[in-house]
Every structure is written in C-alpha cells, then in structure tokens.
Amino acid sequence: MEYAEIKRISTPCYILEEEALERNLKILDSVQKQTGARIIMALKGFAMFSVFPLIRQYLSGISASSADEARLGYEEFGSKVHVCSPAYSDSEFNEILNYADYIVFNSFSQWRHFKADVTASKKKILCGIRINPEYSEVRTTIYDPCGQFSRLGTTRDNFKEDELDGISGIHFHNLCELNSDSLLRTLKVVEEKFGLFFNRLKWINFGGGHHITRKDYDVKLLCDLINDFKKRHPLDVYLEPGEAIALNAGVLETSVVDIIYNKMNIAILDTSAATHMPDVLEMPYRPNITGAGLPGEYRHTYRLGGVTCLAGDIIGDYSFPEPLKTGSRIVFEDMAHYTMVKNNTFNGIRLPSIAIKDKSGDIRIIKKFGYEDYKNRLS
C-alpha cells in the first residue's frame, strides 16, 4: 500500500476520511441503541469494502439489489444480507439463494414464481413483499419510488392478502435525502393502507433515503417514531440508508489540465461529471468545492468542464479568490456516496484512484485503475 501527502497524490482520487465515516456510524448506532431497530447499509449508495470491517462494528448487515451486490456483502461484510430488486431472473435468483438471509419481492407474481425455490433452499431465508404506499415527498422525479406509474412495489389495490403464507415482512421505500418528518407522514399512510396485515408479519423495513447523519436531521423524532411504531406493532424494524453512511465523509481531488476562453474562462479538469460523479448530471446538482464560491462571489470565475467529449460534461460555474492555472488542485466535497458505485469508463477515461485518510492524517492508496479495467468491461 502507498502512503502520500494529499498534495502529492496523483489525481483524480477519491479520498475517504475514516474519522468522518466513523462519526456517521456512531450516529446511526445511537439510533439502534435507542430504538432496538437495525440499520443495514445499502450497497447501492456505498460499497467500499475495504472499510467494511469498521462499518461491521456498528451496523447489522447490508442491503443488496443484485446477485453481485449480495455476493459482495456475503463475502466481505460477513453479516446479514438483505436483497430487494424490482425483479429477479431465474439464473440470478438461484445465485442469490446462496447469499441472502432476507429476500424482498416486488410483486406477488414474483413471489409465486420463486416460492418453491425458497422453500427448497437449505438456507433459512425470510421473505417479504415490497409495498408502494403511493405517497411521495421526493422532488426529483427520477428518484421518486412512489411517483405515478412507478414499477417499484405493490400498491394496496394489488396486495394479495390470501398469498401471504410464507411472507414474514414488508418493505417500503419512498424517501430520498429527506428528514424524519417525511417518515412521520409516510408511516401514517403505510399504517392506514397496510396496517391490518401487520399482525401476520414479523418484520418491517422502512427502506432508505433517511438523511440521518445530516446536521439538521431530527434524530430524536426518528427514534420517537420507531419506538412509537414498535409499541403499536411488535415487529422488528429495519432501515437501510445508503447515503447517510458516507455523507460528507470523502472528497474527490482533481487537477486543472487546461484553461481556455470562450466568452468566459473555462477550466478543463482531469475528472468528469459524466464518468466520475454522474449524479451531478443526473440529479442534477452543483457540488461544493473547498475554497470556492458562487459565480462572481470571488474575483475569478470559471466554468469547470470534464475531460470527456460529451458537450454537456460541465460540472458548474465557480469563483475563486486566486486565478486558476494548469496544475491547480480542485477538491469536490461530499464525494464518497453514489460516486464509486456509479462511475464508468466512457471515452476510456480511467476511474479515479481510491484512498483512505486515516485518523492520523496519513493517506493510504487502496486502489488504482488502469487500461485492463477499461478493457475487461468490453469484448
């Protein structure tokens, strides 16, 4: 493993801050201790398995959405594996049976199709149904699991009470980067529509999207909601945040490779919104940069562009106290979640290296990527 000072690290590089990660984990663990609920990590948001030993000290397992995620959780996390997917193919499901402790089905038709396979499995697997409460508070349509015509979850009209034999839990997920007051309103709808079935169940999963480690998140309200719910319904409660695990726990350090002028100053970086931080274009949003401000806030304003040939590979407009130059370092904040798990090699652009900043301040390079990583994705 390679150690280096931040200023000497080759860019682009994701740098996870171990101290910040553990701070998040302690907040999540405090919820578990106050409520008895179990918090599992959604690998779709953060799957940096080199820090699984640390996360395992605090959380109860992982949530997977595919056979490969389930296998990663099974082999590297070594605790309970929960699986939930919009649909399973026959070949994938046979593999999932080797890893899963909990399997959630998106529909009763999938449950009927795979019920015999679960029953025949040598491993004891608890099964659930994902419900769609048809209640939304997510503003960004692409991330709204309960939007109009959603394929995610079974609505009340399609819920089959007579097919619950073998089902021990239900799962719902309708949040994204929201506070606990959104869960309060959601729970009311869930109980109104599906509460009459709770006496036939043993567990319930409140899904993800809980921004528990955000500074303004109302942790007390969350704990009160869980405790009050458990008083009414003696069920095991699970939450599966992804973003909250690594929120504000890492950065993406990059460098300026060229500066051009086309009616404004444009700095081209050795990174890319399209390949290294796709949520910037997908969400979309403007990531914060250490020491930078809004256009015009400081003396020198630049448009920051990525290194791919995509015309829209634009990260945003920022101002800086000092002019940028070739080699200037740019640090994008909050880049641990939904980056490594979503990045790609479009244009043959290499993936950023992955590093850990430990509690002493040392930087340890965990992974570097090269040509073979690009080639092996192709044929």
C-alpha positions in Angstrom: 0.0 0.0 0.0 1.2 3.5 -0.8 1.2 6.5 1.6 1.4 10.1 0.4 0.6 13.6 1.3 -2.6 14.9 -0.2 -0.8 17.4 -2.3 1.4 14.7 -3.8 -1.4 12.3 -4.7 -2.0 11.7 -8.4 -5.4 13.0 -9.4 -8.2 12.3 -9.8 -8.6 10.4 -6.5 -11.5 9.7 -4.1 -10.3 10.2 -0.5 -12.4 8.7 2.2 -11.9 10.2 5.7 -12.0 7.4 8.2 -12.8 9.8 11.1 -15.8 11.3 9.3 -17.1 7.8 8.4 -16.9 6.6 11.9 -18.7 9.7 13.1 -21.6 8.9 10.9 -21.6 5.3 12.1 -21.8 6.4 15.7 -24.8 8.5 14.9 -26.5 5.5 13.2 -25.6 3.2 16.1 -27.1 5.6 18.6 -30.4 5.2 16.7 -30.1 1.4 17.0 -29.3 1.6 20.7 -32.2 4.0 21.5 -34.8 2.0 19.5 -33.7 -1.6 19.0 -34.1 -1.1 15.3 -31.5 -2.5 13.0 -29.7 -0.3 10.4 -28.2 -2.0 7.4 -26.1 -0.4 4.7 -27.4 -0.1 1.2 -24.6 -1.1 -1.1 -26.2 0.9 -4.0 -25.0 4.0 -2.2 -21.6 3.0 -0.8 -19.8 -0.3 -1.3 -16.2 0.5 -0.4 -15.4 -3.0 1.0 -12.0 -2.0 2.4 -13.8 -0.2 5.2 -16.4 -3.0 5.8 -14.5 -4.2 9.0 -15.1 -0.7 10.5 -18.7 -0.5 9.4 -19.4 -4.0 10.7 -18.6 -2.8 14.2 -21.7 -0.6 14.1 -24.2 -1.8 11.6 -26.3 -5.0 11.4 -25.8 -6.1 7.7 -26.1 -4.9 4.1 -28.9 -4.3 1.6 -28.3 -5.6 -1.9 -30.2 -5.1 -5.2 -28.5 -7.8 -7.3 -26.6 -11.1 -7.1 -23.2 -9.3 -7.3 -24.0 -6.9 -4.5 -25.4 -9.8 -2.4 -22.2 -11.8 -3.0 -20.0 -8.8 -2.1 -21.9 -8.3 1.2 -21.8 -12.0 1.9 -18.1 -12.4 1.3 -16.7 -9.1 2.5 -19.2 -7.8 5.1 -19.9 -11.2 6.7 -23.3 -10.4 8.3 -26.9 -10.5 7.3 -27.7 -10.0 3.7 -31.0 -8.4 2.7 -31.9 -8.4 -1.0 -34.6 -6.3 -2.8 -35.0 -5.9 -6.5 -37.7 -4.9 -9.0 -37.4 -8.4 -10.5 -35.2 -11.5 -10.4 -34.3 -13.7 -13.3 -34.2 -17.4 -12.7 -30.4 -17.6 -13.1 -29.8 -14.6 -10.8 -32.2 -15.9 -8.2 -30.5 -19.2 -7.9 -27.3 -17.4 -7.1 -28.9 -15.1 -4.6 -30.2 -18.0 -2.7 -26.6 -18.8 -1.7 -26.1 -15.4 -0.1 -29.4 -14.0 1.1 -30.9 -14.1 4.6 -33.8 -11.8 3.6 -35.4 -11.6 0.1 -38.0 -9.0 -0.7 -40.2 -9.5 -3.8 -41.5 -6.6 -5.7 -44.8 -8.3 -6.7 -46.8 -11.3 -5.7 -46.3 -12.8 -9.2 -42.5 -12.9 -8.4 -43.3 -14.4 -5.0 -45.4 -17.1 -6.6 -42.7 -17.8 -9.2 -39.9 -18.3 -6.7 -41.7 -19.6 -3.6 -40.9 -23.2 -4.3 -37.2 -22.3 -4.7 -37.1 -20.5 -1.4 -38.9 -23.4 0.3 -36.5 -25.9 -1.1 -33.4 -23.9 -0.1 -31.2 -25.5 2.6 -30.6 -22.0 4.0 -33.4 -20.4 6.1 -34.5 -17.3 4.2 -37.1 -14.8 5.4 -39.2 -13.4 2.6 -41.0 -10.1 2.3 -43.1 -8.0 -0.1 -42.3 -4.5 -1.2 -45.3 -2.2 -0.9 -45.9 1.1 -2.7 -47.8 3.4 -0.3 -48.5 5.7 -3.3 -47.3 8.7 -1.2 -44.5 10.9 -2.4 -42.3 13.7 -1.0 -39.3 13.4 -3.3 -39.0 16.4 -5.5 -36.7 14.9 -8.2 -38.9 12.7 -10.4 -36.1 10.2 -11.4 -35.5 9.4 -7.7 -39.2 9.1 -6.6 -40.0 5.5 -5.9 -43.7 6.2 -5.5 -44.3 8.5 -8.5 -47.1 8.0 -11.0 -46.9 4.6 -12.8 -44.0 3.5 -10.6 -42.8 -0.1 -11.1 -41.4 -0.2 -7.5 -43.6 -2.0 -5.0 -47.1 -3.4 -4.8 -50.0 -1.0 -4.4 -52.8 -1.6 -1.9 -55.2 -2.5 -4.8 -52.8 -5.2 -5.9 -51.9 -6.6 -2.5 -52.9 -10.2 -2.2 -53.8 -11.0 1.4 -54.6 -14.6 0.5 -51.0 -15.1 -0.7 -49.2 -14.0 2.5 -48.4 -17.6 3.5 -44.6 -17.7 3.7 -44.2 -13.9 3.8 -42.9 -12.6 7.1 -42.2 -9.0 6.4 -42.9 -5.9 4.2 -40.6 -3.3 2.8 -41.3 0.2 1.7 -39.1 2.9 0.3 -40.3 6.4 -0.8 -37.7 8.8 0.6 -34.6 10.4 -0.9 -32.4 12.8 1.2 -35.3 13.6 3.5 -35.7 14.3 7.2 -37.6 12.3 9.7 -40.8 14.4 9.4 -41.2 12.9 5.9 -41.1 9.4 7.6 -43.7 10.6 10.1 -46.1 11.4 7.3 -45.2 8.3 5.3 -45.8 6.0 8.3 -49.3 7.3 8.7 -50.1 6.4 5.1 -48.4 3.0 5.4 -50.4 2.1 8.5 -53.7 3.3 7.1 -53.3 1.2 3.9 -51.4 -1.9 5.1 -51.7 -1.9 8.9 -54.3 -4.5 9.1 -51.8 -7.1 7.8 -49.1 -6.3 10.4 -50.4 -8.9 12.8 -49.4 -11.6 10.3 -45.8 -10.3 10.0 -42.6 -10.4 12.0 -40.6 -7.5 10.5 -40.8 -4.3 8.5 -38.2 -2.4 6.5 -38.6 1.4 6.4 -36.2 1.5 3.3 -33.7 4.1 2.6 -33.5 7.8 1.9 -33.2 8.7 5.6 -30.6 11.5 5.8 -29.8 10.6 9.4 -26.3 11.9 9.5 -27.1 15.3 8.1 -26.5 18.1 10.6 -30.1 19.3 10.6 -31.7 15.8 10.7 -34.1 15.3 13.6 -32.7 12.1 15.1 -34.9 12.4 18.2 -38.0 12.4 16.1 -36.8 9.4 14.2 -36.2 7.5 17.4 -39.6 8.5 18.7 -41.3 7.4 15.5 -39.6 4.0 15.7 -40.3 3.5 19.4 -44.0 4.5 19.0 -44.4 2.3 16.0 -43.0 -0.7 17.9 -45.4 -0.1 20.8 -48.3 -0.4 18.4 -46.8 -3.2 16.3 -44.4 -5.7 17.8 -42.3 -6.0 14.6 -38.6 -6.0 14.1 -37.8 -2.7 12.4 -35.0 -2.2 9.7 -33.7 0.9 8.0 -31.4 0.7 5.0 -29.7 4.1 4.4 -27.0 4.3 1.7 -26.1 8.0 1.5 -26.2 8.5 5.3 -23.3 6.0 5.8 -20.8 8.1 3.9 -22.4 11.6 3.9 -19.7 14.2 4.0 -17.1 11.5 4.6 -15.0 11.9 1.5 -13.8 14.1 -1.4 -12.8 13.9 -5.0 -9.4 15.6 -5.5 -8.8 16.7 -9.1 -6.4 19.0 -11.1 -6.8 21.6 -13.8 -5.2 20.4 -17.1 -6.0 23.3 -19.3 -7.7 26.7 -19.3 -9.4 28.2 -22.4 -11.5 31.2 -23.1 -14.8 31.2 -25.0 -16.7 34.3 -23.8 -15.8 33.2 -20.3 -12.9 31.4 -18.6 -13.2 27.6 -18.8 -11.1 25.2 -16.8 -10.8 21.6 -18.0 -10.2 19.2 -15.2 -8.7 15.7 -15.2 -12.1 14.4 -13.9 -15.6 14.3 -15.4 -19.1 14.7 -14.3 -20.3 12.1 -16.8 -17.8 9.4 -15.6 -16.7 10.2 -12.1 -19.7 12.0 -10.5 -22.7 11.1 -12.6 -25.3 12.4 -10.1 -24.1 16.0 -11.0 -25.8 15.5 -14.4 -28.5 13.0 -13.3 -29.8 14.7 -10.2 -28.7 17.4 -11.3 -26.8 19.3 -8.6 -23.8 21.6 -8.1 -21.2 20.0 -5.8 -19.4 22.2 -3.3 -15.7 22.9 -3.9 -13.3 23.7 -1.0 -12.4 27.4 -1.0 -14.7 28.2 -4.0 -17.9 30.2 -4.2 -20.7 31.1 -6.5 -20.0 32.9 -9.8 -18.9 36.4 -9.0 -18.5 35.8 -5.3 -14.7 35.9 -5.6 -12.7 37.8 -8.2 -12.0 34.9 -10.6 -14.9 32.9 -12.1 -14.6 29.8 -14.2 -16.8 27.2 -15.8 -15.4 23.8 -14.8 -15.6 21.1 -17.5 -14.8 17.4 -17.7 -12.3 15.7 -19.8 -14.7 13.6 -21.9 -16.0 14.5 -25.4 -19.6 14.9 -24.1 -20.6 18.5 -24.7 -22.6 18.6 -21.6 -19.8 17.3 -19.3 -20.0 20.5 -17.3 -19.6 20.5 -13.5 -20.7 24.1 -13.0 -19.6 27.7 -12.6 -17.4 28.7 -9.6 -15.4 31.6 -8.5 -12.0 31.5 -6.7 -10.0 34.1 -4.7 -6.9 33.4 -6.9 -6.8 32.7 -10.6 -6.6 29.0 -11.6 -3.7 27.7 -13.6 -2.6 24.3 -15.0 -1.9 22.0 -12.1 -4.2 23.8 -9.7 -5.9 21.4 -7.3 -9.7 21.3 -7.0 -11.4 19.4 -4.2 -15.0 18.4 -4.6 -16.7 17.8 -1.3 -19.1 15.0 -0.2 -18.0 12.6 -3.0 -18.0 9.2 -1.1 -21.5 8.1 -1.8 -23.1 7.4 -5.2 -19.7 8.1 -7.0 -17.6 4.9 -6.8 -20.7 2.8 -7.2 -21.9 4.7 -10.3 -18.8 5.8 -12.1 -18.0 4.5 -15.6 -15.2 4.4 -18.2 -17.0 6.3 -21.1 -14.3 7.5 -23.6 -11.8 5.2 -21.9 -11.5 7.7 -19.1 -9.8 6.0 -16.2 -11.6 5.7 -12.9 -10.2 7.8 -10.0 -7.9 6.1 -7.6 -9.4 5.3 -4.1 -7.7 6.3 -0.9 -8.3 6.4 2.8 -7.3 9.3 5.1 -6.8 7.6 8.5 -7.2 9.3 11.9 -3.6 10.3 12.0 -3.9 12.2 8.7 -2.0 9.7 6.6 -3.3 9.0 3.1 -3.4 5.3 2.0 -4.0 4.5 -1.6 -6.3 1.5 -1.7 -6.9 1.0 -5.4 -5.6 2.4 -8.7 -7.2 1.7 -12.1 -5.7 1.2 -15.5 -6.2 0.0 -19.0 -7.2 -3.5 -18.1 -10.1 -2.2 -16.0 -11.4 -0.5 -19.1 -10.7 -3.4 -21.5 -12.2 -6.1 -19.2 -15.6 -4.4 -19.4 -15.6 -4.9 -23.2 -15.3 -7.7 -25.6 
